[in-house]
């Protein structure tokens, strides 16, 4: 890892009074949560449909049992613990440097690490509601229930997760946009910026420094003041 890159990142962090972190699946892979986009042989062997199809609103409605078979096995990683990236971001918030985290992840690891201001663009596996009466259920209930999770009233329980074909929550978008628009330093980490409309929120940044930390190339690399193609946990732990 380049010491010069770490030195510059430290300088940006020290100089900035308002930092926003925009993250994706790469932040959680170091906690053992797989990125379902990086499809491997396992999917082809076990699942009849690609993950993008299974995690769609229409599939949830039409093939609910198959949806939950995939969801419970691949999306509910409840033993995962925050890694160095989650912990460093929580520390920066406690120090009054980080004003918000905007995440595409649904695992709740930022909150588990202690972060308070987290905009979950795609929802959370830890919030689940009966579609009939609105009763709340936690992720452990969803995981431990056999077959399709049902409420005690008989209604179908749906995760508060934004599926393909569904829109993002307006209040969450508004909060994320305001945070990004007022940031002096925006750190993009662990995301290929391929999922829209989430990735489009970066357009609201007009601050001083843009940092991109991602192992693979992103559409924003050429706009970055600092580009680091390393593991996000290792980089943030270095500051």
C-alpha positions in Angstrom: 0.0 0.0 0.0 1.3 3.4 -1.0 2.4 5.4 2.1 2.0 8.6 0.0 -1.7 7.8 -0.6 -2.3 7.2 3.1 -0.4 10.4 3.9 -2.6 12.4 1.5 -5.8 10.8 2.8 -4.8 11.6 6.4 -4.3 15.3 5.3 -7.7 15.4 3.7 -9.4 14.0 6.8 -7.5 16.3 9.1 -8.3 19.4 7.0 -12.0 18.6 6.5 -14.7 19.5 9.0 -17.5 17.6 7.2 -16.8 14.2 5.8 -19.3 11.9 4.1 -18.6 8.2 3.3 -20.5 6.6 0.4 -20.1 2.8 0.4 -21.1 -0.4 -1.2 -20.7 -4.2 -0.9 -16.9 -4.0 -0.8 -17.1 -2.5 2.7 -18.8 -5.7 4.0 -17.0 -8.4 2.1 -14.1 -8.1 4.6 -16.7 -9.1 7.2 -17.4 -12.3 5.3 -20.5 -11.1 3.6 -20.4 -12.1 -0.1 -21.1 -9.7 -2.9 -23.8 -11.5 -4.8 -22.9 -9.5 -7.9 -19.7 -11.4 -8.2 -21.5 -14.5 -9.4 -19.6 -17.8 -9.0 -20.3 -21.4 -9.8 -22.3 -21.9 -6.6 -25.2 -19.8 -8.0 -25.2 -21.7 -11.3 -25.3 -25.0 -9.4 -27.9 -24.2 -6.9 -30.2 -21.5 -8.3 -32.3 -21.6 -11.4 -32.3 -17.8 -11.7 -29.6 -15.0 -11.4 -29.6 -13.1 -8.1 -30.9 -9.9 -9.9 -34.0 -11.8 -10.9 -34.6 -13.4 -7.6 -34.2 -10.1 -5.7 -36.9 -8.4 -7.8 -40.3 -7.3 -6.7 -42.1 -9.4 -9.3 -40.2 -12.5 -8.3 -41.0 -11.9 -4.6 -44.7 -11.7 -5.5 -44.8 -14.6 -8.0 -42.2 -17.0 -6.4 -42.2 -16.1 -2.7 -41.0 -19.4 -1.5 -38.0 -19.5 -3.8 -37.3 -15.8 -3.0 -37.0 -16.6 0.7 -34.9 -19.7 0.1 -32.3 -17.5 -1.6 -32.8 -14.6 0.8 -32.2 -16.6 3.9 -29.2 -18.4 2.6 -27.4 -15.5 0.9 -28.7 -12.2 2.4 -29.0 -13.0 6.1 -25.4 -13.1 7.4 -26.3 -12.4 11.0 -23.0 -13.7 12.4 -21.0 -11.1 10.5 -19.2 -8.5 12.6 -18.0 -5.0 11.8 -14.5 -4.8 10.2 -11.8 -2.2 10.4 -13.6 0.1 7.9 -16.9 0.1 9.9 -15.0 0.8 13.1 -12.9 3.6 11.7 -15.9 5.4 10.2 -17.7 5.1 13.6 -14.7 6.6 15.3 -14.5 9.5 12.8 -18.2 10.3 13.5 -17.5 10.2 17.3 -14.6 12.7 16.7 -17.0 15.0 14.9 -15.3 14.6 11.6 -17.8 12.3 9.7 -21.2 13.8 9.3 -22.9 10.9 7.6 -22.6 7.4 6.0 -24.5 6.7 2.8 -24.6 3.0 2.2 -26.0 0.6 -0.4 -25.6 -2.2 2.0 -28.4 -3.8 3.9 -26.5 -5.6 6.7 -26.6 -3.0 9.5 -22.9 -3.4 10.2 -22.3 0.4 10.3 -24.8 0.7 13.2 -23.4 -2.3 14.9 -20.0 -0.6 14.8 -21.5 2.4 16.5 -22.3 4.8 13.6 -25.4 6.9 14.2 -26.1 8.9 11.0 -26.5 6.1 8.4 -28.6 6.5 5.3 -29.4 3.0 4.1 -30.4 3.6 0.4 -31.5 0.0 -0.1 -33.0 -0.7 3.3 -32.1 -3.2 6.0 -32.5 -6.9 6.6 -33.0 -6.0 10.3 -36.4 -4.4 9.6 -39.3 -6.6 8.4 -43.0 -5.8 8.4 -46.2 -7.7 8.0 -47.9 -6.5 4.8 -51.3 -6.9 6.4 -51.0 -5.4 9.9 -47.6 -3.7 9.8 -46.2 -5.6 12.8 -42.4 -5.5 13.1 -40.2 -8.6 13.0 -36.4 -8.8 13.4 -33.9 -10.6 11.1 -33.5 -13.6 13.5 -37.3 -14.3 13.2 -37.0 -14.3 9.4 -34.0 -16.6 9.5 -35.4 -19.1 12.0 -38.9 -19.3 10.4 -39.3 -22.3 8.0 -40.5 -21.5 4.6 -42.3 -18.2 3.9 -42.3 -16.0 7.1 -45.9 -15.2 8.2 -47.2 -12.8 10.8 -49.4 -14.1 13.7 -52.3 -12.4 11.8 -51.6 -14.5 8.8 -50.1 -11.8 6.7 -47.0 -12.1 4.6 -43.9 -10.5 6.1 -41.7 -8.5 3.7 -38.1 -7.3 4.4 -37.7 -3.5 4.4 -35.2 -4.0 1.6 -35.4 -2.2 -1.7 -35.8 -4.9 -4.4 -35.2 -4.5 -8.1 -38.3 -2.7 -9.7 -38.9 -0.8 -6.4 -38.1 2.8 -5.7 -35.8 4.2 -3.1 -37.3 5.8 0.1 -37.7 9.6 -0.6 -36.8 10.6 3.0 -33.6 8.6 2.9 -32.6 10.0 -0.5 -33.2 13.6 0.7 -31.1 13.0 3.8 -28.3 11.5 1.7 -28.4 14.3 -0.9 -28.2 17.0 1.8 -25.3 15.3 3.5 -23.3 14.8 0.2 -24.1 18.4 -0.9 -22.7 19.9 2.3 -19.6 17.7 2.5 -16.1 19.1 2.2 -14.6 15.6 1.7 -16.5 12.7 0.0 -14.9 9.3 0.4 -16.4 6.6 -2.0 -15.4 3.1 -0.9 -16.1 -0.5 -1.8 -18.5 0.2 -4.7 -18.2 0.0 -8.4 -20.9 2.7 -8.7 -22.9 0.5 -11.1 -26.2 0.6 -9.3 -28.6 3.5 -10.1 -30.2 5.6 -8.9 -27.9 5.3 -5.8 -24.7 6.0 -7.7 -26.2 9.2 -9.2 -26.2 10.8 -5.7 -22.5 11.4 -6.1 -23.5 14.2 -8.6 -24.6 16.4 -5.7 -21.0 16.6 -4.3 -19.5 20.1 -4.8 -16.9 20.0 -2.0 -13.2 20.2 -2.0 -11.9 16.6 -2.1 -13.2 13.5 -3.7 -11.5 10.2 -2.7 -12.2 6.8 -4.4 -11.1 3.7 -2.6 -12.0 0.5 -4.6 -10.0 -2.4 -5.9 -11.7 -2.3 -9.3 -12.2 0.7 -11.6 -15.2 3.0 -11.2 -16.8 5.7 -13.4 -15.5 8.4 -11.0 -11.8 7.5 -11.0 -10.9 10.2 -13.4 -12.7 12.8 -11.2 -11.0 11.8 -8.0 -8.4 13.9 -6.2 -7.1 10.7 -4.7 -7.6 7.2 -6.1 -6.6 4.2 -4.0 -7.2 0.7 -5.5 -6.8 -1.3 -2.3 -9.0 -3.0 0.3 -11.2 -0.4 2.0 -10.6 -1.8 5.5 -6.8 -1.7 5.2 -6.8 1.8 3.8 -9.1 3.3 6.5 -7.3 1.5 9.2 -4.1 3.2 8.0 -5.4 6.6 9.0 
